[in-house]
């Protein structure tokens, strides 16, 4: 039976970096995948002119077509790298709106102890939005890591679920490249070459070729 999957991210590109392989696997399984984001991902750097914002948006749409998921519209404007300044309830309401619309069986979001404040806020808001309630449909919440953020945190990410993605790497790589300079020549752990090495490291650590890794926050049978 096909499932509905909701990916909740702070910035458009987090979904591809953190769980692009999982997204594509869900597509192959016949699942419907939707993604919700909160900020433009670049304005905090002081470079958010119209051209850059348009490029970022078109990159996200291109990545969604490659991985076969759909972006959900978020009409509320949140400032980049400042999600911690908003009441958590503001973020929760946006997620709950998506929750009512999609009724997801599985939810993916950030690790709640990332270095990036936006990631942390979105993670806590997502977990709260999908807290145990009567008639809650979501049975599984998975937290993913984003290299250059999760790996820089003093709170170590300890995955307990690994997804083999070597057979999906060409597709995921194409989606990563859709984000251009966000991925290429970064000189950080989110650079394309570094990411490939990182996914191989995660895979090798459990005897597989290449993996995305997750922390299972909730899983109900």
Backbone torsions as a table, in degrees:
resi	resn	phi	psi	omega
1	UNK	NA	132.6	-179.7
2	UNK	-69.7	153.2	-178.3
3	UNK	-123.0	162.7	174.1
4	UNK	-105.5	131.7	-174.8
5	UNK	-121.7	134.4	177.4
6	UNK	-119.8	125.3	175.6
7	UNK	-105.8	124.0	-179.7
8	UNK	-114.9	115.3	-176.0
9	UNK	-128.2	158.8	176.3
10	UNK	-75.9	-46.8	-174.2
11	UNK	-128.4	148.9	176.4
12	UNK	-75.9	110.7	178.6
13	UNK	140.6	-24.3	176.7
14	UNK	-59.0	-36.5	-177.9
15	UNK	-64.0	-41.3	-178.4
16	UNK	-73.3	-42.9	179.0
17	UNK	-65.0	-48.2	-173.3
18	UNK	-77.6	-38.6	-174.7
19	UNK	-148.9	32.0	178.8
20	UNK	-58.7	-38.7	178.1
21	UNK	-66.1	-40.1	178.9
22	UNK	-66.1	-40.4	178.2
23	UNK	-58.6	-46.9	-178.1
24	UNK	-67.3	-35.5	177.2
25	UNK	-64.2	-40.4	177.1
26	UNK	-61.9	-41.2	177.7
27	UNK	-59.4	-45.4	179.4
28	UNK	-64.0	-28.8	179.0
29	UNK	-78.8	-6.3	-178.8
30	UNK	89.1	12.1	179.4
31	UNK	-81.7	156.9	174.1
32	UNK	-98.3	127.5	-176.6
33	UNK	-119.0	130.8	179.6
34	UNK	-125.9	149.6	-178.2
35	UNK	-133.0	136.0	179.2
36	UNK	-120.2	130.6	178.6
37	UNK	-122.6	166.7	-172.9
38	UNK	-119.1	-32.8	-177.9
39	UNK	-130.3	170.4	179.5
40	UNK	-76.2	-14.4	174.8
41	UNK	79.9	-2.9	-176.3
42	UNK	-134.5	-21.4	-172.0
43	UNK	-63.1	-26.5	179.2
44	UNK	-66.2	-18.0	179.9
45	UNK	-86.6	-3.8	179.6
46	UNK	77.1	23.5	-176.9
47	UNK	-126.7	23.1	-172.0
48	UNK	-86.4	60.7	172.7
49	UNK	-80.8	169.7	-173.7
50	UNK	-59.7	-37.5	-178.6
51	UNK	-65.0	-45.2	-179.3
52	UNK	-65.9	-42.2	179.4
53	UNK	-64.1	-39.5	179.0
54	UNK	-66.6	-39.7	178.3
55	UNK	-63.7	-42.7	179.1
56	UNK	-62.1	-42.4	179.8
57	UNK	-65.1	-44.2	-179.7
58	UNK	-67.3	-33.4	176.9
59	UNK	-63.5	-42.8	-179.9
60	UNK	-64.6	-40.4	178.7
61	UNK	-65.8	-40.3	178.7
62	UNK	-63.1	-44.0	179.1
63	UNK	-62.4	-39.0	-179.5
64	UNK	-65.0	-35.6	178.7
65	UNK	-71.4	-33.5	179.2
66	UNK	-69.5	-44.3	-176.6
67	UNK	-88.8	-12.0	177.9
68	UNK	69.6	58.8	170.9
69	UNK	-135.1	170.7	-177.5
70	UNK	-120.6	132.2	175.3
71	UNK	-78.4	135.8	173.7
72	UNK	-91.4	142.0	-179.5
73	UNK	-76.0	133.5	176.3
74	UNK	-120.0	105.2	-175.0
75	UNK	-80.4	-12.4	-179.4
76	UNK	-88.2	131.8	-177.6
77	UNK	-90.7	122.1	176.5
78	UNK	-117.8	139.3	-178.9
79	UNK	-74.3	137.1	-179.5
80	UNK	-65.8	136.3	178.5
81	UNK	61.4	23.2	179.0
82	UNK	-136.4	22.1	-178.0
83	UNK	-65.2	-20.0	179.2
84	UNK	-73.1	-12.0	-179.5
85	UNK	-86.1	-14.7	-179.8
86	UNK	-88.3	148.8	171.8
87	UNK	-58.9	136.5	-178.6
88	UNK	-56.3	-31.4	-179.0
89	UNK	-60.0	-32.7	179.1
90	UNK	-62.0	-41.3	179.1
91	UNK	-71.8	-40.5	-179.4
92	UNK	-59.8	-41.6	-179.3
93	UNK	-61.2	-38.6	178.1
94	UNK	-64.4	-43.9	-179.3
95	UNK	-67.6	-40.0	179.8
96	UNK	-64.4	-33.6	176.6
97	UNK	-63.1	-43.2	177.2
98	UNK	-67.1	-37.5	179.2
99	UNK	-60.4	-44.8	179.5
100	UNK	-64.8	-38.5	-178.3
101	UNK	-72.2	-44.6	-173.6
102	UNK	-90.2	-37.7	-173.9
103	UNK	54.5	61.0	-174.5
104	UNK	-71.1	147.4	173.4
105	UNK	-87.4	-32.3	-176.6
106	UNK	-131.4	139.0	179.0
107	UNK	-127.4	135.2	173.9
108	UNK	-116.5	139.5	173.1
109	UNK	-155.3	-177.6	-177.5
110	UNK	-67.9	159.5	167.9
111	UNK	-70.5	139.2	-171.9
112	UNK	-83.6	5.7	178.5
113	UNK	-125.5	33.7	177.0
114	UNK	-69.3	163.4	173.5
115	UNK	-70.0	-31.7	-176.7
116	UNK	-78.1	123.9	-176.4
117	UNK	-66.3	-31.9	178.3
118	UNK	-64.7	-42.7	178.9
119	UNK	-59.5	-45.1	-178.1
120	UNK	-62.6	-45.1	-178.1
121	UNK	-63.2	-44.5	179.9
122	UNK	-65.3	-39.6	178.9
123	UNK	-60.9	-50.1	-178.6
124	UNK	-65.9	-37.1	178.3
125	UNK	-65.7	-39.6	179.7
126	UNK	-66.4	-46.9	179.3
127	UNK	-59.2	-40.0	179.9
128	UNK	-68.9	-42.4	-179.5
129	UNK	-62.0	-29.0	-179.0
130	UNK	-109.2	29.7	176.1
131	UNK	-65.0	159.0	-178.4
132	UNK	-61.2	116.9	177.5
133	UNK	-135.8	163.4	178.3
134	UNK	-61.6	133.5	178.3
135	UNK	68.1	21.1	176.3
136	UNK	-66.4	125.6	-176.4
137	UNK	-87.4	-30.7	-177.2
138	UNK	-64.4	124.2	-177.8
139	UNK	-107.6	-9.5	-173.7
140	UNK	-148.0	130.3	175.1
141	UNK	-125.7	121.5	-179.1
142	UNK	-117.0	133.6	178.8
143	UNK	-103.8	131.9	-178.1
144	UNK	-111.4	166.9	178.8
145	UNK	-108.1	149.7	177.0
146	UNK	-124.4	102.5	178.8
147	UNK	-52.3	140.0	-175.0
148	UNK	90.8	-2.1	175.6
149	UNK	-132.5	-60.0	-179.8
150	UNK	-64.2	-41.3	-176.6
151	UNK	-73.4	-17.9	178.8
152	UNK	-87.8	-11.0	-176.5
153	UNK	-74.0	144.5	175.4
154	UNK	-70.8	-13.0	178.3
155	UNK	-95.1	103.0	-172.4
156	UNK	-63.8	134.2	175.2
157	UNK	-81.0	124.3	-178.3
158	UNK	-119.7	91.2	-177.5
159	UNK	-66.5	148.7	175.2
160	UNK	-129.2	11.6	175.6
161	UNK	-147.5	131.6	-176.9
162	UNK	-125.8	133.5	178.4
163	UNK	-114.0	120.6	178.4
164	UNK	-68.5	122.2	-176.2
165	UNK	-122.4	10.0	-177.1
166	UNK	-58.9	-35.2	179.9
167	UNK	-74.6	-14.2	178.9
168	UNK	-105.7	0.5	-171.4
169	UNK	-59.3	-40.9	-178.9
170	UNK	-60.5	-39.9	179.7
171	UNK	-70.8	-45.8	179.9
172	UNK	-63.1	-41.1	178.8
173	UNK	-60.2	-41.7	178.8
174	UNK	-62.5	-40.8	178.6
175	UNK	-67.4	-39.3	176.9
176	UNK	-61.7	-43.7	-179.0
177	UNK	-66.0	-20.8	177.1
178	UNK	-61.6	-24.9	-180.0
179	UNK	-88.3	3.6	171.5
180	UNK	51.7	-120.1	-173.5
181	UNK	-65.1	-14.6	175.7
182	UNK	-68.3	-20.7	-175.2
183	UNK	-117.9	-36.4	-174.2
184	UNK	-87.7	135.7	176.1
185	UNK	55.4	41.6	-179.5
186	UNK	-78.8	-27.3	-174.0
187	UNK	58.3	32.3	174.3
188	UNK	-136.9	-178.1	-180.0
189	UNK	-73.0	-1.7	175.2
190	UNK	-100.3	4.2	172.8
191	UNK	-63.9	148.6	-175.2
192	UNK	-54.2	-47.4	-179.6
193	UNK	-64.6	-39.6	178.5
194	UNK	-65.5	-39.1	179.1
195	UNK	-63.5	-43.2	178.7
196	UNK	-60.2	-44.0	178.0
197	UNK	-63.1	-40.5	-178.4
198	UNK	-63.4	-45.3	179.6
199	UNK	-65.9	-33.3	175.7
200	UNK	-68.0	-39.7	177.3
201	UNK	-60.7	-46.7	179.0
202	UNK	-61.2	-40.3	178.2
203	UNK	-66.2	-48.8	-178.9
204	UNK	-60.2	-29.8	-177.9
205	UNK	-67.6	-16.5	177.6
206	UNK	-124.7	18.8	175.7
207	UNK	79.6	21.7	178.2
208	UNK	-118.2	172.5	-175.4
209	UNK	-77.2	-51.0	-174.0
210	UNK	-155.2	129.3	-175.0
211	UNK	-138.9	149.9	159.5
212	UNK	-94.3	144.0	-178.1
213	UNK	-122.2	149.7	-174.2
214	UNK	-139.8	160.0	169.6
215	UNK	-109.5	121.7	178.9
216	UNK	-78.4	107.9	178.8
217	UNK	-81.9	-37.4	177.7
218	UNK	-150.5	138.9	174.6
219	UNK	-151.8	115.6	-178.9
220	UNK	-111.7	137.6	179.0
221	UNK	-93.5	NA	NA
